[in-house]
Amino acid sequence: MPGVFLHDGENFEIAIKKFKKQCEKAGILSELKKRQHYEKPSVKRKKKEAAARKRLMKKLRKAGLI
C-alpha cells in the first residue's frame, strides 16, 4: 500500500507527486480499471493472445524481418 509521510517544510505538491508515482509503480490504477467491469474468461484469453501477437510483430519489425 503506497504512502507518503510529509516532513517539516516539505511541499504538499511534491508529496502528491511522490504518492502518484508510488501508485503507478504498484499498478493500482491499472488494476482498478481492469476490475471496473467483469470480463469473461474467453474475452480475457482473446485479449492476451492479441497482445502476444502484437509483441511478436513489434519484435519482428524491430529485427528487420518484416
Jmol script that loads the backbone (N, CA, C; Angstrom):
load data "model"
ATOM      1  N   MET A   1       0.848  -1.169   0.000  1.00  0.00           N
ATOM      2  CA  MET A   1       0.000   0.000   0.000  1.00  0.00           C
ATOM      3  C   MET A   1       0.897   1.236   0.000  1.00  0.00           C
ATOM      4  N   PRO A   2       0.774   2.078  -1.018  1.00  0.00           N
ATOM      5  CA  PRO A   2       1.604   3.279  -1.083  1.00  0.00           C
ATOM      6  C   PRO A   2       1.230   4.286   0.002  1.00  0.00           C
ATOM      7  N   GLY A   3       2.232   4.959   0.478  1.00  0.00           N
ATOM      8  CA  GLY A   3       2.015   6.001   1.477  1.00  0.00           C
ATOM      9  C   GLY A   3       3.195   6.951   1.494  1.00  0.00           C
ATOM     10  N   VAL A   4       2.921   8.217   1.759  1.00  0.00           N
ATOM     11  CA  VAL A   4       3.965   9.232   1.795  1.00  0.00           C
ATOM     12  C   VAL A   4       3.834  10.002   3.095  1.00  0.00           C
ATOM     13  N   PHE A   5       4.948  10.170   3.782  1.00  0.00           N
ATOM     14  CA  PHE A   5       4.963  10.955   5.007  1.00  0.00           C
ATOM     15  C   PHE A   5       5.571  12.312   4.717  1.00  0.00           C
ATOM     16  N   LEU A   6       4.906  13.359   5.177  1.00  0.00           N
ATOM     17  CA  LEU A   6       5.414  14.711   4.989  1.00  0.00           C
ATOM     18  C   LEU A   6       6.370  15.065   6.116  1.00  0.00           C
ATOM     19  N   HIS A   7       7.493  15.636   5.750  1.00  0.00           N
ATOM     20  CA  HIS A   7       8.461  16.120   6.727  1.00  0.00           C
ATOM     21  C   HIS A   7       8.241  17.615   6.921  1.00  0.00           C
ATOM     22  N   ASP A   8       8.811  18.157   7.940  1.00  0.00           N
ATOM     23  CA  ASP A   8       8.655  19.588   8.199  1.00  0.00           C
ATOM     24  C   ASP A   8       9.183  20.397   7.022  1.00  0.00           C
ATOM     25  N   GLY A   9       8.348  21.304   6.549  1.00  0.00           N
ATOM     26  CA  GLY A   9       8.746  22.201   5.468  1.00  0.00           C
ATOM     27  C   GLY A   9       8.683  21.576   4.081  1.00  0.00           C
ATOM     28  N   GLU A  10       8.206  20.320   3.961  1.00  0.00           N
ATOM     29  CA  GLU A  10       8.119  19.690   2.649  1.00  0.00           C
ATOM     30  C   GLU A  10       6.867  20.182   1.926  1.00  0.00           C
ATOM     31  N   ASN A  11       7.010  20.428   0.651  1.00  0.00           N
ATOM     32  CA  ASN A  11       5.930  20.948  -0.163  1.00  0.00           C
ATOM     33  C   ASN A  11       4.865  19.868  -0.393  1.00  0.00           C
ATOM     34  N   PHE A  12       3.592  20.251  -0.294  1.00  0.00           N
ATOM     35  CA  PHE A  12       2.483  19.308  -0.444  1.00  0.00           C
ATOM     36  C   PHE A  12       2.408  18.773  -1.872  1.00  0.00           C
ATOM     37  N   GLU A  13       2.678  19.626  -2.867  1.00  0.00           N
ATOM     38  CA  GLU A  13       2.613  19.190  -4.264  1.00  0.00           C
ATOM     39  C   GLU A  13       3.651  18.101  -4.554  1.00  0.00           C
ATOM     40  N   ILE A  14       4.812  18.238  -3.942  1.00  0.00           N
ATOM     41  CA  ILE A  14       5.858  17.223  -4.122  1.00  0.00           C
ATOM     42  C   ILE A  14       5.408  15.896  -3.518  1.00  0.00           C
ATOM     43  N   ALA A  15       4.746  15.966  -2.362  1.00  0.00           N
ATOM     44  CA  ALA A  15       4.250  14.747  -1.714  1.00  0.00           C
ATOM     45  C   ALA A  15       3.186  14.075  -2.584  1.00  0.00           C
ATOM     46  N   ILE A  16       2.333  14.875  -3.220  1.00  0.00           N
ATOM     47  CA  ILE A  16       1.313  14.312  -4.112  1.00  0.00           C
ATOM     48  C   ILE A  16       1.977  13.612  -5.289  1.00  0.00           C
ATOM     49  N   LYS A  17       3.009  14.235  -5.866  1.00  0.00           N
ATOM     50  CA  LYS A  17       3.722  13.619  -6.991  1.00  0.00           C
ATOM     51  C   LYS A  17       4.348  12.297  -6.578  1.00  0.00           C
ATOM     52  N   LYS A  18       4.938  12.262  -5.381  1.00  0.00           N
ATOM     53  CA  LYS A  18       5.546  11.022  -4.880  1.00  0.00           C
ATOM     54  C   LYS A  18       4.489   9.934  -4.723  1.00  0.00           C
ATOM     55  N   PHE A  19       3.321  10.322  -4.171  1.00  0.00           N
ATOM     56  CA  PHE A  19       2.242   9.357  -3.965  1.00  0.00           C
ATOM     57  C   PHE A  19       1.731   8.806  -5.295  1.00  0.00           C
ATOM     58  N   LYS A  20       1.543   9.690  -6.273  1.00  0.00           N
ATOM     59  CA  LYS A  20       1.077   9.247  -7.594  1.00  0.00           C
ATOM     60  C   LYS A  20       2.076   8.292  -8.226  1.00  0.00           C
ATOM     61  N   LYS A  21       3.362   8.593  -8.078  1.00  0.00           N
ATOM     62  CA  LYS A  21       4.404   7.743  -8.644  1.00  0.00           C
ATOM     63  C   LYS A  21       4.377   6.365  -7.984  1.00  0.00           C
ATOM     64  N   GLN A  22       4.188   6.330  -6.666  1.00  0.00           N
ATOM     65  CA  GLN A  22       4.122   5.055  -5.956  1.00  0.00           C
ATOM     66  C   GLN A  22       2.902   4.248  -6.388  1.00  0.00           C
ATOM     67  N   CYS A  23       1.761   4.936  -6.573  1.00  0.00           N
ATOM     68  CA  CYS A  23       0.547   4.251  -7.018  1.00  0.00           C
ATOM     69  C   CYS A  23       0.743   3.672  -8.415  1.00  0.00           C
ATOM     70  N   GLU A  24       1.375   4.433  -9.278  1.00  0.00           N
ATOM     71  CA  GLU A  24       1.624   3.966 -10.638  1.00  0.00           C
ATOM     72  C   GLU A  24       2.563   2.770 -10.637  1.00  0.00           C
ATOM     73  N   LYS A  25       3.591   2.835  -9.811  1.00  0.00           N
ATOM     74  CA  LYS A  25       4.563   1.749  -9.720  1.00  0.00           C
ATOM     75  C   LYS A  25       3.915   0.479  -9.166  1.00  0.00           C
ATOM     76  N   ALA A  26       2.996   0.636  -8.221  1.00  0.00           N
ATOM     77  CA  ALA A  26       2.308  -0.513  -7.623  1.00  0.00           C
ATOM     78  C   ALA A  26       1.237  -1.073  -8.553  1.00  0.00           C
ATOM     79  N   GLY A  27       0.847  -0.320  -9.590  1.00  0.00           N
ATOM     80  CA  GLY A  27      -0.146  -0.800 -10.547  1.00  0.00           C
ATOM     81  C   GLY A  27      -1.572  -0.697 -10.048  1.00  0.00           C
ATOM     82  N   ILE A  28      -1.827   0.209  -9.139  1.00  0.00           N
ATOM     83  CA  ILE A  28      -3.159   0.329  -8.545  1.00  0.00           C
ATOM     84  C   ILE A  28      -4.181   0.816  -9.568  1.00  0.00           C
ATOM     85  N   LEU A  29      -3.823   1.839 -10.346  1.00  0.00           N
ATOM     86  CA  LEU A  29      -4.779   2.396 -11.306  1.00  0.00           C
ATOM     87  C   LEU A  29      -5.112   1.397 -12.408  1.00  0.00           C
ATOM     88  N   SER A  30      -4.116   0.691 -12.906  1.00  0.00           N
ATOM     89  CA  SER A  30      -4.387  -0.292 -13.963  1.00  0.00           C
ATOM     90  C   SER A  30      -5.254  -1.431 -13.426  1.00  0.00           C
ATOM     91  N   GLU A  31      -5.005  -1.840 -12.186  1.00  0.00           N
ATOM     92  CA  GLU A  31      -5.815  -2.891 -11.568  1.00  0.00           C
ATOM     93  C   GLU A  31      -7.254  -2.420 -11.373  1.00  0.00           C
ATOM     94  N   LEU A  32      -7.410  -1.175 -10.985  1.00  0.00           N
ATOM     95  CA  LEU A  32      -8.739  -0.609 -10.791  1.00  0.00           C
ATOM     96  C   LEU A  32      -9.515  -0.583 -12.099  1.00  0.00           C
ATOM     97  N   LYS A  33      -8.858  -0.167 -13.174  1.00  0.00           N
ATOM     98  CA  LYS A  33      -9.512  -0.133 -14.483  1.00  0.00           C
ATOM     99  C   LYS A  33      -9.886  -1.533 -14.938  1.00  0.00           C
ATOM    100  N   LYS A  34      -9.024  -2.517 -14.642  1.00  0.00           N
ATOM    101  CA  LYS A  34      -9.296  -3.896 -15.025  1.00  0.00           C
ATOM    102  C   LYS A  34     -10.521  -4.442 -14.315  1.00  0.00           C
ATOM    103  N   ARG A  35     -10.673  -4.079 -13.044  1.00  0.00           N
ATOM    104  CA  ARG A  35     -11.759  -4.618 -12.233  1.00  0.00           C
ATOM    105  C   ARG A  35     -13.056  -3.818 -12.321  1.00  0.00           C
ATOM    106  N   GLN A  36     -13.036  -2.737 -13.096  1.00  0.00           N
ATOM    107  CA  GLN A  36     -14.209  -1.883 -13.188  1.00  0.00           C
ATOM    108  C   GLN A  36     -15.403  -2.634 -13.799  1.00  0.00           C
ATOM    109  N   HIS A  37     -15.126  -3.480 -14.797  1.00  0.00           N
ATOM    110  CA  HIS A  37     -16.173  -4.250 -15.454  1.00  0.00           C
ATOM    111  C   HIS A  37     -15.750  -5.709 -15.513  1.00  0.00           C
ATOM    112  N   TYR A  38     -16.726  -6.596 -15.407  1.00  0.00           N
ATOM    113  CA  TYR A  38     -16.422  -8.024 -15.483  1.00  0.00           C
ATOM    114  C   TYR A  38     -16.077  -8.384 -16.918  1.00  0.00           C
ATOM    115  N   GLU A  39     -15.041  -9.184 -17.061  1.00  0.00           N
ATOM    116  CA  GLU A  39     -14.620  -9.634 -18.377  1.00  0.00           C
ATOM    117  C   GLU A  39     -14.651 -11.151 -18.393  1.00  0.00           C
ATOM    118  N   LYS A  40     -15.363 -11.705 -19.368  1.00  0.00           N
ATOM    119  CA  LYS A  40     -15.462 -13.153 -19.449  1.00  0.00           C
ATOM    120  C   LYS A  40     -14.084 -13.757 -19.716  1.00  0.00           C
ATOM    121  N   PRO A  41     -13.860 -14.985 -19.240  1.00  0.00           N
ATOM    122  CA  PRO A  41     -12.564 -15.630 -19.451  1.00  0.00           C
ATOM    123  C   PRO A  41     -12.184 -15.755 -20.933  1.00  0.00           C
ATOM    124  N   SER A  42     -13.179 -15.973 -21.799  1.00  0.00           N
ATOM    125  CA  SER A  42     -12.868 -16.103 -23.229  1.00  0.00           C
ATOM    126  C   SER A  42     -12.372 -14.770 -23.791  1.00  0.00           C
ATOM    127  N   VAL A  43     -12.947 -13.662 -23.319  1.00  0.00           N
ATOM    128  CA  VAL A  43     -12.519 -12.342 -23.772  1.00  0.00           C
ATOM    129  C   VAL A  43     -11.118 -12.049 -23.261  1.00  0.00           C
ATOM    130  N   LYS A  44     -10.846 -12.428 -22.016  1.00  0.00           N
ATOM    131  CA  LYS A  44      -9.505 -12.245 -21.456  1.00  0.00           C
ATOM    132  C   LYS A  44      -8.478 -12.995 -22.288  1.00  0.00           C
ATOM    133  N   ARG A  45      -8.819 -14.237 -22.633  1.00  0.00           N
ATOM    134  CA  ARG A  45      -7.903 -15.078 -23.408  1.00  0.00           C
ATOM    135  C   ARG A  45      -7.624 -14.459 -24.778  1.00  0.00           C
ATOM    136  N   LYS A  46      -8.675 -13.954 -25.432  1.00  0.00           N
ATOM    137  CA  LYS A  46      -8.500 -13.334 -26.753  1.00  0.00           C
ATOM    138  C   LYS A  46      -7.633 -12.085 -26.671  1.00  0.00           C
ATOM    139  N   LYS A  47      -7.833 -11.281 -25.627  1.00  0.00           N
ATOM    140  CA  LYS A  47      -7.013 -10.079 -25.449  1.00  0.00           C
ATOM    141  C   LYS A  47      -5.558 -10.445 -25.213  1.00  0.00           C
ATOM    142  N   LYS A  48      -5.337 -11.486 -24.415  1.00  0.00           N
ATOM    143  CA  LYS A  48      -3.981 -11.929 -24.107  1.00  0.00           C
ATOM    144  C   LYS A  48      -3.282 -12.414 -25.375  1.00  0.00           C
ATOM    145  N   GLU A  49      -3.992 -13.167 -26.202  1.00  0.00           N
ATOM    146  CA  GLU A  49      -3.421 -13.658 -27.458  1.00  0.00           C
ATOM    147  C   GLU A  49      -3.126 -12.509 -28.416  1.00  0.00           C
ATOM    148  N   ALA A  50      -4.016 -11.531 -28.473  1.00  0.00           N
ATOM    149  CA  ALA A  50      -3.805 -10.370 -29.346  1.00  0.00           C
ATOM    150  C   ALA A  50      -2.585  -9.573 -28.895  1.00  0.00           C
ATOM    151  N   ALA A  51      -2.421  -9.431 -27.588  1.00  0.00           N
ATOM    152  CA  ALA A  51      -1.264  -8.706 -27.064  1.00  0.00           C
ATOM    153  C   ALA A  51       0.032  -9.452 -27.395  1.00  0.00           C
ATOM    154  N   ALA A  52      -0.003 -10.778 -27.319  1.00  0.00           N
ATOM    155  CA  ALA A  52       1.179 -11.579 -27.644  1.00  0.00           C
ATOM    156  C   ALA A  52       1.523 -11.426 -29.125  1.00  0.00           C
ATOM    157  N   ARG A  53       0.497 -11.452 -29.998  1.00  0.00           N
ATOM    158  CA  ARG A  53       0.721 -11.248 -31.431  1.00  0.00           C
ATOM    159  C   ARG A  53       1.333  -9.881 -31.700  1.00  0.00           C
ATOM    160  N   LYS A  54       0.810  -8.879 -31.010  1.00  0.00           N
ATOM    161  CA  LYS A  54       1.298  -7.513 -31.199  1.00  0.00           C
ATOM    162  C   LYS A  54       2.765  -7.402 -30.773  1.00  0.00           C
ATOM    163  N   ARG A  55       3.113  -8.021 -29.643  1.00  0.00           N
ATOM    164  CA  ARG A  55       4.507  -8.003 -29.188  1.00  0.00           C
ATOM    165  C   ARG A  55       5.422  -8.701 -30.186  1.00  0.00           C
ATOM    166  N   LEU A  56       4.963  -9.842 -30.725  1.00  0.00           N
ATOM    167  CA  LEU A  56       5.747 -10.597 -31.697  1.00  0.00           C
ATOM    168  C   LEU A  56       5.978  -9.773 -32.956  1.00  0.00           C
ATOM    169  N   MET A  57       4.932  -9.129 -33.468  1.00  0.00           N
ATOM    170  CA  MET A  57       5.063  -8.310 -34.676  1.00  0.00           C
ATOM    171  C   MET A  57       6.020  -7.149 -34.442  1.00  0.00           C
ATOM    172  N   LYS A  58       5.942  -6.544 -33.275  1.00  0.00           N
ATOM    173  CA  LYS A  58       6.836  -5.434 -32.944  1.00  0.00           C
ATOM    174  C   LYS A  58       8.284  -5.921 -32.903  1.00  0.00           C
ATOM    175  N   LYS A  59       8.478  -7.092 -32.312  1.00  0.00           N
ATOM    176  CA  LYS A  59       9.824  -7.672 -32.220  1.00  0.00           C
ATOM    177  C   LYS A  59      10.374  -7.971 -33.606  1.00  0.00           C
ATOM    178  N   LEU A  60       9.529  -8.526 -34.487  1.00  0.00           N
ATOM    179  CA  LEU A  60       9.951  -8.841 -35.847  1.00  0.00           C
ATOM    180  C   LEU A  60      10.268  -7.570 -36.640  1.00  0.00           C
ATOM    181  N   ARG A  61       9.438  -6.542 -36.487  1.00  0.00           N
ATOM    182  CA  ARG A  61       9.681  -5.276 -37.178  1.00  0.00           C
ATOM    183  C   ARG A  61      11.002  -4.662 -36.727  1.00  0.00           C
ATOM    184  N   LYS A  62      11.244  -4.734 -35.429  1.00  0.00           N
ATOM    185  CA  LYS A  62      12.473  -4.169 -34.865  1.00  0.00           C
ATOM    186  C   LYS A  62      13.710  -4.913 -35.399  1.00  0.00           C
ATOM    187  N   ALA A  63      13.572  -6.223 -35.577  1.00  0.00           N
ATOM    188  CA  ALA A  63      14.676  -7.032 -36.070  1.00  0.00           C
ATOM    189  C   ALA A  63      14.865  -6.874 -37.574  1.00  0.00           C
ATOM    190  N   GLY A  64      13.900  -6.253 -38.238  1.00  0.00           N
ATOM    191  CA  GLY A  64      14.014  -6.031 -39.685  1.00  0.00           C
ATOM    192  C   GLY A  64      13.565  -7.199 -40.520  1.00  0.00           C
ATOM    193  N   LEU A  65      12.805  -8.112 -39.960  1.00  0.00           N
ATOM    194  CA  LEU A  65      12.336  -9.276 -40.702  1.00  0.00           C
ATOM    195  C   LEU A  65      11.045  -8.988 -41.459  1.00  0.00           C
ATOM    196  N   ILE A  66      10.373  -7.923 -41.111  1.00  0.00           N
ATOM    197  CA  ILE A  66       9.128  -7.559 -41.809  1.00  0.00           C
ATOM    198  C   ILE A  66       9.269  -6.163 -42.351  1.00  0.00           C
TER     199      ILE A  66
END
end "model"
wireframe off; spacefill off
backbone 0.3
color backbone group
